[in-house]
Protein backbone atom coordinates (compact mmCIF):
# COMPACT_ATOMS: atom_id res chain seq x y z
CA UNK A 1 0.00 0.00 0.00
CA UNK A 2 2.85 2.38 0.80
CA UNK A 3 4.42 1.76 -2.61
CA UNK A 4 1.08 2.49 -4.26
CA UNK A 5 0.67 5.78 -2.42
CA UNK A 6 4.23 6.82 -3.18
CA UNK A 7 3.73 5.90 -6.82
CA UNK A 8 0.52 7.94 -7.01
CA UNK A 9 2.21 10.88 -5.34
CA UNK A 10 5.10 10.70 -7.80
CA UNK A 11 2.72 10.50 -10.77
CA UNK A 12 0.73 13.36 -9.30
CA UNK A 13 3.83 15.51 -9.08
CA UNK A 14 4.79 14.62 -12.64
CA UNK A 15 1.37 15.63 -13.96
CA UNK A 16 1.00 18.60 -11.58
CA UNK A 17 -2.07 16.88 -10.10
CA UNK A 18 -4.14 17.58 -13.23
CA UNK A 19 -6.33 14.51 -12.88
CA UNK A 20 -8.52 15.59 -15.80
CA UNK A 21 -5.51 16.36 -17.97
CA UNK A 22 -4.25 14.68 -21.12
CA UNK A 23 -2.09 12.04 -19.40
CA UNK A 24 -4.78 10.78 -17.05
CA UNK A 25 -7.40 10.78 -19.81
CA UNK A 26 -5.04 8.72 -21.95
CA UNK A 27 -4.35 6.32 -19.06
CA UNK A 28 -8.08 5.80 -18.44
CA UNK A 29 -8.75 5.14 -22.11
CA UNK A 30 -5.87 2.71 -22.54
CA UNK A 31 -6.68 0.90 -19.30
CA UNK A 32 -10.46 0.68 -19.56
CA UNK A 33 -11.40 1.64 -23.12
CA UNK A 34 -13.25 4.62 -24.48
CA UNK A 35 -16.78 3.31 -23.80
CA UNK A 36 -17.49 4.20 -20.17
CA UNK A 37 -20.53 1.91 -20.06
CA UNK A 38 -18.20 -1.11 -20.27
CA UNK A 39 -15.82 0.08 -17.56
CA UNK A 40 -15.44 -2.01 -14.40
CA UNK A 41 -16.92 -0.87 -11.10
CA UNK A 42 -15.40 2.07 -9.23
CA UNK A 43 -13.89 -0.32 -6.70
CA UNK A 44 -12.20 -2.35 -9.44
CA UNK A 45 -10.90 0.84 -11.05
CA UNK A 46 -9.42 2.01 -7.74
CA UNK A 47 -7.75 -1.37 -7.30
CA UNK A 48 -6.30 -1.14 -10.82
CA UNK A 49 -5.10 2.40 -10.09
CA UNK A 50 -3.24 1.27 -6.98
CA UNK A 51 -1.73 -1.69 -8.83
CA UNK A 52 -0.53 0.63 -11.59
CA UNK A 53 0.91 3.09 -9.08
CA UNK A 54 2.76 0.30 -7.28
CA UNK A 55 4.14 -0.93 -10.61
CA UNK A 56 5.22 2.60 -11.56
CA UNK A 57 6.99 3.01 -8.21
CA UNK A 58 8.83 -0.30 -8.62
CA UNK A 59 9.88 0.53 -12.18
CA UNK A 60 11.21 3.87 -10.99
CA UNK A 61 13.30 2.10 -8.38
CA UNK A 62 14.70 -0.35 -10.96
CA UNK A 63 16.05 2.47 -13.10
CA UNK A 64 18.28 3.75 -10.32
NUFI-319002 format. One record per residue: residue in one letter; x negated, y, z negated of N, C-alpha, C, O, CB in turn. Coordinates in steps of 0.1 Angstrom, whole numbers, padded with zeros to 4 digits, always signed. Atoms other than C-alpha are relative to their C-alpha. Glycine has a CB too. Example, Ala and Ser with C-alpha at 12.3 -4.5 7.8 and 13.67 -1.06 7.14 Angstrom:
NUFI-319002
A-0009-0012+0000-0123-0045-0078-0009+0012+0000-0019+0012-0007+0010+0000-0012S+0009-0011+0000-0137-0011-0071+0008+0011-0008+0003+0022-0009-0004+0005+0014
//
This chain:
NUFI-319002
X-0008-0012+0000+0000+0000+0000-0009+0013+0000-0005+0022+0007+0009+0000-0012X+0008-0012+0001-0028+0024-0008-0006+0003+0014-0007+0014+0018-0012-0003-0010X+0005-0002-0013-0044+0018+0026+0010+0006+0010+0007+0014+0018-0005-0014+0006X-0010-0005-0009-0011+0025+0043+0002+0015-0003+0003+0023+0007+0013-0008-0003X-0002-0014+0004-0007+0058+0024-0012+0008+0005-0010+0019+0010+0002+0001-0015X+0011-0007-0005-0042+0068+0032+0000+0001+0015-0004+0012+0020-0013-0007-0005X-0001+0000-0014-0037+0059+0068+0010+0010+0005+0007+0017+0015+0003-0014+0006X-0010-0009-0004-0005+0079+0070-0005+0015-0002-0002+0024+0006+0013-0002-0008X+0005-0014+0003-0022+0109+0053-0010+0004+0011-0010+0016+0016-0007+0000-0013X+0010-0003-0010-0051+0107+0078+0007+0003+0013+0003+0013+0020-0010-0012+0002X-0007-0003-0013-0027+0105+0108+0007+0013-0001+0008+0021+0008+0010-0011+0003X-0007-0013+0002-0007+0134+0093-0010+0011+0002-0006+0021+0008+0006+0000-0014X+0010-0011-0002-0038+0155+0091-0004+0002+0014-0005+0013+0019-0013-0003-0009X+0004+0000-0014-0048+0146+0126+0011+0007+0009+0007+0014+0019-0003-0014+0006X-0011-0005-0008-0014+0156+0140+0006+0013-0007+0017+0018-0002+0011-0010+0001X-0004-0012+0007-0010+0186+0116+0014-0002-0006+0022+0008-0007-0001+0012+0009X-0013+0003+0006+0021+0169+0101+0012+0004+0009+0022+0007+0004+0001+0006-0014X-0010-0003-0009+0041+0176+0132+0007-0013+0004+0004-0019+0014-0005+0007+0013X-0006+0013-0002+0063+0145+0129+0009-0001+0012+0010-0011+0018+0009-0003-0012X-0008+0000-0012+0085+0156+0158-0008+0003+0012-0002+0006+0023+0011+0010-0001X+0009-0004-0011+0055+0164+0180-0002-0011+0010+0004-0022+0009-0013+0004-0006X+0002+0009-0011+0043+0147+0211-0006-0014-0004-0002-0024+0001-0010+0006+0010X+0006+0013+0004+0021+0120+0194+0010-0009-0007+0011-0021-0003-0012+0003-0010X-0010+0008+0008+0048+0108+0170+0011-0005+0009+0017-0016+0008+0005+0007-0012X-0010+0004-0009+0074+0108+0198-0005-0012+0009+0002-0021+0012+0004+0012+0009X+0007+0011-0008+0050+0087+0219-0001-0013-0007+0002-0023-0002-0013+0005+0005X+0002+0012+0008+0043+0063+0191+0014-0007-0002+0015-0019-0001-0006+0004-0014X-0013+0006+0002+0081+0058+0184+0004-0007+0013+0009-0018+0013+0010+0011-0003X-0005+0006-0012+0088+0051+0221-0008-0012+0004-0003-0022+0008-0002+0011+0011X+0008+0012-0003+0059+0027+0225+0002-0011-0010+0001-0023-0006-0015+0004+0001X-0003+0010+0010+0067+0009+0193+0014-0006+0001+0016-0018-0001-0002+0006-0014X-0014+0004+0000+0105+0007+0196+0008+0001+0012+0019-0004+0013+0007+0007-0011X-0007-0001-0012+0114+0016+0231+0007+0014+0001+0009+0021-0010+0010-0011+0002X-0007-0013-0002+0133+0046+0245+0014+0000-0003+0020+0011-0006-0002+0005+0014X-0014+0001+0003+0168+0033+0238+0002-0001-0015-0001-0012-0021+0006-0012+0008X-0001+0000+0014+0175+0042+0202+0010-0010-0005+0010-0014-0017+0003+0014-0005X-0010+0009+0004+0205+0019+0201-0005-0014-0002+0001-0022-0009+0012+0000+0010X+0006+0013+0001+0182-0011+0203-0011+0000-0011-0017-0011-0013-0005-0005+0013X+0011-0001+0010+0158+0001+0176+0004-0009-0013+0016-0011-0015-0002+0014-0005X-0002+0007+0012+0154-0020+0144+0006+0009-0011+0007+0021-0009-0012-0007-0005X-0005-0008+0011+0169-0009+0111-0010+0010-0005-0022+0009-0003+0005-0009-0011X+0009-0010+0006+0154+0021+0092-0010-0007-0009-0022-0003-0009+0008+0010-0008X+0009+0007+0009+0139-0003+0067-0011-0007+0008-0023-0007+0004+0008-0010-0009X+0010+0007-0008+0122-0024+0094-0010+0011+0007-0021+0008+0009+0007-0008+0011X+0009-0010-0006+0109+0008+0111-0010+0006-0011-0022+0008-0007+0008+0012+0005X+0009-0004+0011+0094+0020+0077-0011-0010-0002-0022-0007-0003+0008+0003-0013X+0009+0011+0002+0078-0014+0073-0011+0000+0011-0023-0001+0009+0007-0013-0001X+0009-0001-0011+0063-0011+0108-0009+0012-0001-0021+0011+0003+0008+0000+0013X+0008-0012+0001+0051+0024+0101-0011-0002-0010-0023+0002-0008+0009+0012-0005X+0011+0002+0010+0032+0013+0070-0010-0010+0005-0022-0009+0002+0007-0006-0013X+0010+0010-0006+0017-0017+0088-0009+0007+0010-0021+0004+0010+0008-0011+0007X+0008-0007-0010+0005+0006+0116-0010+0009-0007-0021+0010-0003+0009+0009+0009X+0009-0009+0007-0009+0031+0091-0011-0008-0007-0023-0003-0007+0008+0008-0011X+0011+0008+0006-0028+0003+0073-0010-0004+0010-0022-0004+0008+0007-0012-0007X+0008+0004-0011-0041-0009+0106-0009+0011+0004-0021+0010+0006+0008-0005+0012X+0007-0012-0004-0052+0026+0116-0011+0003-0011-0022+0006-0007+0009+0012+0001X+0010-0002+0011-0070+0030+0082-0011-0010+0001-0023-0006+0000+0007-0001-0014X+0010+0010-0001-0088-0003+0086-0009+0002+0013-0021+0001+0012+0006-0014+0001X+0008-0002-0012-0099+0005+0122-0009+0012-0002-0021+0012+0003+0009+0003+0012X+0008-0012+0003-0112+0039+0110-0012-0004-0008-0023+0000-0006+0008+0011-0008X+0011+0005+0008-0133+0021+0084-0010-0009+0008-0022-0008+0005+0005-0008-0012X+0009+0009-0008-0147-0004+0110-0009+0009+0008-0020+0004+0012+0008-0009+0008X+0008-0008-0009-0160+0025+0131-0012+0006-0007-0021+0012-0001+0008+0010+0007X+0011-0007+0008-0183+0038+0103-0012-0009-0001-0022-0005-0007+0005+0003-0014
//
